[in-house]
Amino acid sequence: MHRLKTAVFGCLGYRVIKYVCGSNRVSVTGSDLIDRYVSQGRNIIAFWHSRQLYLLYHYGRYVRTPTISILISLSRDGDYAAAVANRFRQDAVRGSSSRGGSRAIRVLADKLAEGHNVALTPDGPRGPAFQVQKGVIRLAQITGTRIIPVSYDASRKWTLHSWDRFILPKPFGRIHMAVGEPLCVPCELSAEGVEDYCTRLQDALTLLDRTCAERVTR
C-alpha cells in the first residue's frame, strides 16, 4: 500500500509543482554563476531544507544537465520526496546523518566524480533550521568541490508550521532566486576550521534569503 501511495504522490506532486511553479514570474540574481559553475557540473549546491521545492523545479526546468543528485532521507516522507524527484528525472540518493549517512556520503562523492552536481540541505533532515551542519563541509573537503549557496522566496506563498518553516509558493506570484559565490573548502582543516566554514556558509545563505525577500516585496 505504501508503494502505491508513493507512486500516486509522485505523479500528482509532479503535476502540481509544475503548474504552481510554472505560473510564477521568475527573476534570478547571480544567473552568470549558473553558467560559469553549475552548468559545468561537480558542484555541491546548498540550500535550506525549507527552500528545496522551487529550487529543484528550477534546476529541472532551466538547467537540465548535468544530472543533479539529491540527498533524501530514508524516512517514509523521504520516499514521497524521492518519488517526486524521480518524476523530474533527478537522481535521488537515500540517506541522512542518522541513517545511512556514511554510505550516502560515499555515493555522493562518486556522483561528483562522475560530473554530477549534488544538492544538499545543510540544516536537514531534522534541523535545527537555518543552522549549517558539518556534513556539507566534510563532503567538500574529501571531494575538492565547490559549495554553491542558493536561496529563493515567493511573493505569494504558504509557510508551513513545520520545524523548517517550509515554503510552498502559491500560483501566479513572483519568485526570486539568488545564487551566491562559490565557497571553496581546503582539504586540510582543524575542527575549528570546519566550524568556521559552517559559519561562512550559514552567513552566505542568510544573506541570499534577505536578498530574495527584498526582491519579491518590491
N, C-alpha and C positions, 0 to 999 in steps of 0.2 A: 504493500500500500504506500509506504514512504517513497519507493522508487517511482510510482505512478504520480504521486503528488509533486515530486521533484520535477518530473518531465513536464507536467502541466504548468507548474510555476515558471519554469524556464521559458516555455513558449509564450505564455501571457505576459511575463515580465519583460521579455524582449520587445514585444509589440508595444506595450505601454511606454517603456523607456524611449523607444524610437519616436513615438508620437509626441510625448511630452517634451523631450529634449529638442527634437527637431522643430517644434513650434516656437522656440525661443530665438530671439535675435542674439547673436554671439559676437563678442569682441575679445581680443586677446592682447595682453601685454607680454612682450618677450617672444613673439612669434619667430623672430630670427634665431632664437636659441633652439627652437624645434628643428629648423632647417639645418642648423650648424651641428647639433649634437644628437637630438632624439632620432632623427631620420637616419642617422648613421649606425645606430644600434650600440649595444654594450654600455647601457646606462642603467643606473638604479633610479627609478622615478618614485619620489617620496611625496606622500600627501596624507593628510589626516584621515582617519577612519570615516569621519562624517562627510568627507568630500568625495568619496570614491564613485558615486553613481554617475554624475555627469562626466567626470574625467575619463572614465573607462569608455563611456559612449563616445566622447570626443576623439579618443585615440582610434577607436574602430571606424569612426566616420571620416576623419580627416587625415590620419597618419597611415593606417593600414599596415604598412611594412616599415621596419622589420616586425616580426611577431613580438607581442608583449606577453610575458609570463607573469601571472598574478598569484601572489601567495594568499591562499584562502584557508581558513581554519578547518579542522577535521570535525567540527560540530555539525549537528543537523541543520542549523542555519547556514553553515558553510556549504552544505550540499545544495541548498537553493541558490546561493550566490554563484557557485561553480556552474550550475545549470544555465544561469543567465549568461555568464562569461563565455561558455561554450557556444551559445547561440550567436554571440558576437564574434565567433571564430577566434577567441582568445584562449590562451593556454593557462589552465588552472593548475597550480602546484599546491598540493594539500599539506598543511602542517602549520604549527604555531609554536610559540615559546613554551607552551605547556604540553603539547602533544606533537610528536613527530618533528620537533624542531631541528635536530641535527641532520636528519635525512633531508628535510626541506632545504636547509642551507646548502647541502652538497648538490642537490638538484638545481637550485637557483644558480650556483656557481657554474655548473655545466651549461645551463641555458645562456648565461652571459658569454661563456667561452664560444658558444655556437653563434653568437652575434645577436641574440635576442636582447630586447630591453626587459627589465624586471620591474614590476610595480609592487611597492611595499607601503603599508600604513604603519609608520613607526610608533604610533600610540595604540595599535591594535594587538590582539583581538579583544582585549579586556580592559585596556586603559592602564593608568589614568589618562583621561582625554587630554589631548594637546600637550603631552609630555613625551619627548623622544626617548625610546628605549635603545639599548646598546646594540641590538641585533643588526640594524641597518648599517651602523658604523663598522661593525666587525665584518660584515659581508663586503663592504667597500675595501676594507683592509686586505682581505685574503684574495680578492679578485683584481685589485688595482683599477677599479672602475669608478666613474664619477657618480655623484649623487645629484640629481636634478630635482629641486623642490618645486612643487606645483600646488596651486590652490584655485578655488573658484567661489563665486557667490551668485545668488539669483535675486532679482528684484521682486519676484513672486515665488514664494516657497512655503512649505511646511517645515518646521523644525521639530523633530520628534523628541519626546520626553524620555530618551534613552541615555545610556551612560555617555555616549559620544556626541549627543545633540545632532543626530544625523539629519542632513539636509535633503529634502525632496523638492525639486523645482516644480512649480505649477506651470501649466501651459500658457503660452502667449505672453511671456515676460521678456526680460533681458538677462543674459548670463554673461558675466565677465570672468575670464580665466587669466591667471598670471603665472608665468614661468620665470623662475629665478636663475641666477648664475650658478653654474655647477660648483659643487663642493668636492674638492679632491683630498682624500684622506691618505696620509702616509702609511706605509705598510708597518712601520715600527712605531708603536705608541705605548706610553705608560698608561696605567689605569686613569690617571688624572687627565692625560691627553684624550682618551676616549670620551671622558665626561665633557671635556671642552668642546669636542666636535659634536656631541649630542646637543650642547647648548647652542652652538653655531647654527645647526640645522633647525632647531626649535625656533630660534630668533628669525631665521630666514622665512620659515613657514608662517610665523605670526605676522611678519611684515607683508607677505603676499596676501594673507587674509584681510589685512587692513586695506591694501590697495584694491582688492576686489570689492569690498564693502563700499568703499568710497565711489568706485566707478558705477556701481549699479544704483546708487542713490542719487546720482546727478540728474 
